[in-house]
Amino acid sequence: MKINTLLVGLLTSVTLVVGSAQAAELSIVSGDTGNGLAFLRSQLDKFEADTGHTVTVVPMPSSTTDQFGQYRLWLAAGNTDIDVYQTDVIWAPQLADQFLDLTEAAKDVVGDHFPSIIESQTVDGKLVALPAFTDAPALYYRKDLLEKYGKTPPTTWAEMEATAKEIMDGERADGNPEMWGFVFQGNAYEGLTCDALEWVMSNGGGQIVEADGTISINNPQAAAAIDRAAGWIGTISPEGNLAYMEEESRGVWQLGNAVFHRNWPYAYSLGNGDDSPIKGLFDVVPLPAGDGEGARSAATLGGWNVAVSKYSPDPEAAIELALFLSSAEVQKERAINQSNLPTIEALYDDADIAAAQPIIPAWKEIFQNAVPRPSAPTKTDYNEVSSMFWSAVHNTLSGNGTAAENLELLEADLTELKGDAW
């Protein structure tokens, strides 16, 4: 009897020890707000129920530039408070040394993702992060307004300008003084690098820094594309567009006060929400082409991933969370609820996704036009390269010098930064 009691006591103790060892308290950073934050929390609740772990969301600024700066501070200090980081597609080369290698943990699922996206998160053979969703922007347009004025969706920037101006003027004359032709991301931050890369690339002006490290941005096609965009400010785009990030531009668009809008896929589901004034009134097409030699549609490759800090006190549980957030189950839910593009190719043929978000299968054409930012060739200097580029572009948009003048200065600054590093 005493022996049985002793055994029960020992087994109870072992169970308690094992249980406490298995249950981890994790944290994940997120710059999401509104629906995005609610979606993340709903998925974390499922993870908690399935694993017994708990996950705290640590809020971050909405600006990806500010997020990156905070990440670097925390990681440089060996911060153990953050287990899982949500990372932009461009950050892998800069943060690789601070994250765990997920190659072994993901060996059974890595083949399900688009190879190019896995490649973007692999640095010196180390899988730095697992893809959560991919991104490529589109040109949003008001179907009802284009139909009213007998217009078709533009295929060039020149067509977009002309159509935007005609409809804007017409709608203002009809009693909507708030109507604008085109809203985009014009603030001086990473989002402007994305927009401006599209203008430049679509006009045959290259990718700022080419794959072999050549600094290519100082050329006539690039200057013409940026000067054209500067001409939008105060004509088809409000002066305030110089301070817009994604959410500010979407706010104008979703209130029904813009004909065209450049944004990522997330804005599609929000625009079709029950409380949206433009529900059912818009559609998307690939971003317009320029008119220079080599003109084409170009969409900056975006996307978000999940990485595990090498300073996490609970690396196994943190890897579990990263695998969960990048899984087909979560990507399917994210596609249906957030209209984010999956990185798992099979999901583009999923009937439930197609029924809930018909635009996702159609986004394949836009995704095929995606161009990467020059993070790979500029390595750990990418953030500074991007900052120099968006500053030169923002100066031009603001009327502080022509594009040719600002790109000449940019080339000199980039050459000095490059040295022998790239």
N, C-alpha and C positions, 0 to 999 in steps of 0.2 A: 504493500500500500504506500509506504514511504517512498519506495523506488518509483512507483507510478506517478506520484505527486511531484517528485523531483524531475522526472522526465517531462511531464507537462509544463512545469515551470521553465525548464531549459528550452523547450520548443517555443514557448511563448516569448521568451527573451530573444531567441534567434529570429523569430518572425518580426518582432519589433525592430531589431537591429537592421534586418534586411529591408524592411519597409521604409525605415527612415533613410537608409542609404539610397534607395531607389527614388524617393520623392525629392526632386530638386526644386529650388526656387530660382527661376530664370528671369532674365530681363531682355527685352528687345527694343531697339530704338525705332521710332516712326515719325515721319514728317506728315503723315496722313491727317486729314481733318474730315469732319462730316461723314458722308457715306463710306469713304475709304477707311476711316478709323473704325467705324462701326463694323465693317466687313472683317477687318483684321481681328477685332476683338471676338467676333463670332467664331472665327476659325481657331483662335487661341482657346476659347472655351471648349471646343471639341477636343483639342489636343490635351487640355487639362483633364477632361473626363476620361479620355482613353489611356492616359499615362500616369495620372496621379501627380504630375508635376504642376507647379503654378508658374504663370508667366505674367510679369508686369511690363506694361508698355511705358517706355520713357519718351515723352514728347520731344520733338525736334522742330526747328524752324522749317517753314515750308520751302524756303530757298535752298536748293541743293548745294549752292556754293557755301552757304552758312553751315549746312549739315557737314559737308566735307571738312571744313575748318575745325568743327567741334570733334569730329572723328579723329582727326590727326592729333589734336591735343590729348584726348583721352588715351589713344593707343600709344602715343609717345611716352605717356606717364605710366603705362602698364596698368591701366584702370581695370580692376576686377569686378566692377559693378555692372558692366555690360557684357552679356554673353553672346548675343546675336545682333549683327549689324545688317541693316538693309542697305544695299550698295548700288549705286548707279553703274551702268555698264562700262563706263570709262575709268572707273577707279581701281580696277584690278592691278595694273602695273605699279600703282603708287602705294598700295596698301598690302601688297602680297606678303611682305615679311611679318605682318602683324596678325595674319589669319592662319588658321589650321589648314592643312592639306586635306581636302575631302575626297581625294581620288579613290581611296580604298572604300570609304563609307558609301560612296555613290556608284560603285562599279557595276551594280546590277540595273541601274536606272539611267546612267549617263547616256546610253545609246538611244534613249527615247527622245532626247532633246535635239533641236536643230544643231548640227555639228558646228556651224559658224558661231553660235552663241556660246557653246561649251569652249570653243577655241578662244573667244574673247575673255573668258574667265580663267584661262590657263596661263600661268606665268612660269617660265623655266620648268615646265613639266608638272607644276603644282596646280591643282584645281582649287582656286582661291575662294570661289563662291558657287552656289547652285542657282540656276535661273528660276525666278518666280514668274515673271512675265516679260514679254518683249514689247517693244513700242516702235511705232513709226507714225509720224503725223500725217494729216490729210488736210485738204481744203474743204471746210464745211461751207455749205451754201444754202440759202433759203429757196427751196423749191417753189414755194408759192409766189415769191417776188420775181424770180426769173421767168416763171410762166406768165405772170401778169404783164411783164414788159417784153415778152416774146424773145427771151434770151436762152441760150444753152450754156451749160457749165463751161467755164473758160479752160483752155488748154495751154495758154501762154500768160505770162504776167501782164503783157500789154492788153490782152483781152480782159483780164481780170480788172485792171485799172479802169478801162473804158466802161465796162458793165457796172462796176461799183459806183462810179461817178454818176452815170445816167440814173440808176435806180435810187441812189441816195438823194439826188436832186429832186426826183419825182416824188419820193415819199415825204420829203420835207415840204414840198409844195402841197401835198395832200394832208398836211397837218401833223407830221411827226418830226419836230425840230431836232429830236435826239438821234435820228438815224445817221449812221456812218456806213461807209462803203466796206471797210476792211479793218479788222482788229487782229493784233498779233502780239508777240512777246518782245517788247522794245526796251525793257529795263536793262541796266548794265549788270548782267549776271550770266550764268551758264546757258539759260534759255535763249539769250540773244545769240550766243555762239551757234546754237542749233538752227535758229531761223536764218541767220546770215550765211551759214555754211550752205543752206539750201538755195539761197539766192545766188551765191557765187557758183556753186557746183552746177546749178540748172542753167547758168549762162556760159558754161564752158570755162570757168575760172579756176578750176582745181579744188583741192581739199585743204588749203592753207599750208600744210606741210605734207608732202607726199610720203608714200610708204617707205621710200628709200632715204627719207630724212631731208630731201630737197625742200627748201623754203620757196613756195610757189605763189604766195598770195599777192605779191606786187605785180599785177598784170592788168591790161586794159579791160578784159572781160569782167574780172572781179570788181574793178572800180566802177564800171558801168552798172553792174547789178546793185551795188550798195548805194550809188547815187540815185538810182531809180527808187529804191526804198525810201531814201531821204525825202524824195518828192511826195511821198504819201502823207507825211506828217503835216497836219493842218489842211490837207485837201480831202483825201478819202479816209484818213485816219485822224483821230483827235490828237491834239497836242499832248494830252495826258497819256497817250500810248507809249510815250518815252519812259513811263514808270510802270507799265503793265508787265506782270508775270502771267503765268497760265490762268490763275483764278480771276485776276482783274479783267483780263480780256474775255474770259468765259462769261463773266458777269454781264458785260455789255451785250455780248452775243445772246445769252440766254434770256435776257429781258426783251429781246426782239429788236435791238437797236443796232444791228449790223447786218449787212448783206452777205459778207464773207468773213470767215474766221479760220485762222490756222491753229490747230491744237492736236493733242494726242487722243488716242481712242477713248480714254476715260470720259471725255466730254460728251460722247455720243449717248451713253446711257443716262447721264444727268440731263441732257437736253430733251430726252424723251420721258423724263419723269412726270408723274401725274401733276406736279405743281409747276411744271415748266410752261411758260407762255408760248414756246415754239414747238411743243410736242407734236410730232408728225409732220412738221412743216419744213424739215431740212433733210439734207443728204450729204454725202461726202464723195469726193473724187480725188485722184492723185494731185499733188501740188503742181502748179503750172511750170512750164519750161520757159527758159529765157529766149533770147533771140540771137545769141552769139554762136560762133562756130562750136560745135559739140554740145549745143543746147539739148536739155533733156529734163524730165521730171526728176527731182531729187528729194528724198525724205531722210532726215537724220535718224540713224539707228539709235534707238533708246532702249530702255528696259531696266528692270530692277532684279536684284539677286539677293540671296541671303548668305552671309558669311559668319563664321564662328571665330570669335576672338581667341587668340592663343593664351590670353590671360584669364579665360573663363575658369572659375573654380569647379564647374561641372561640365567638362567638355563632352562627355558621352551624351548627357541629356540635351545639351545645346545642339549637338549634331543631329539628334533625334528631331528636334524642332526645325532645324534647317531642312532636313529631308521631308518632313511633313509639309512645310510651307511651299516647297518646290514640287510636291507630288501632283500626279494627274488629278486626284480628287479635289485638291484645293484649286489647282489651275482651272478645272472645269467650273467650279463654283465662282471663281473670280471672273471668268469669261462671261458667265451668265449674268452675274449680278453687277459687275463693274465694267463690262465690255473691254477688259484688258486682253491683249493678244497672248495666247498660250505659246510656250516655247517647246511644247510637246507636239510634234507634227500630227500625230493621230487625232488630236482633238479638233483639228480643222475639218474633220469628216464626221464629227460627233453630231448626231441628230438633235440632241437636246440643246446644244449650243446654237446650232443653226436655227432652231425654232425660236429660241429666246432672243438671240442676237444675230439676225441674218447678215448683218454687216461684217461679222468676223470672217466667214469664208471669203467674202468679197475683198477683205483687206489684204489677201495674199498678193494682189497686184501692187498695192502700195508698198508692202514689205519687200517685194522684189526690187523696188527702186531705192531701197535704203542704202545710205552711205555712212560709213563710220567716221566719227570725229578722230583727229590725229593723235589719239592717246598712245597707240602702240609705237609709232616712230619717235614720239617725243618723250616717252618713258616717264620718269618721275617728274619731268618738267611740264607735263601736260597742263596742270592747273594754272601755271604761270603763263603758258602759251595761250590758253583760252582767255585768261584775264586780259592779256595784251590785245588779243583780237577783238573781244567784245568792247573793250574801251575805245579802240580805233573806230569800230563801227558806230558805237553810241555817239562819239564825237561828231561823226559825219551826219547821223540822223538828227542831231541837235543843232546842226549848222555851224559847228566849229571845225571848219576846214573841209575841203573836198575829199572825196574818197581817195583820189590819186595821191594827194598830199599826205593823208593819214596812213595809207598803205605803204608809202615809201618810208615813213618813220617806223612803221610796224616792222617792215623787213629788216631795218637796221637793228632794232631792238631784239628781234628774234635771232638774228645772226650773232649778236653779242651773247645772248643767252645760250645758244647752241654750243659755241666753242667746238670742242672735240667730243662732246657728250653723245650726239646722236649719230 
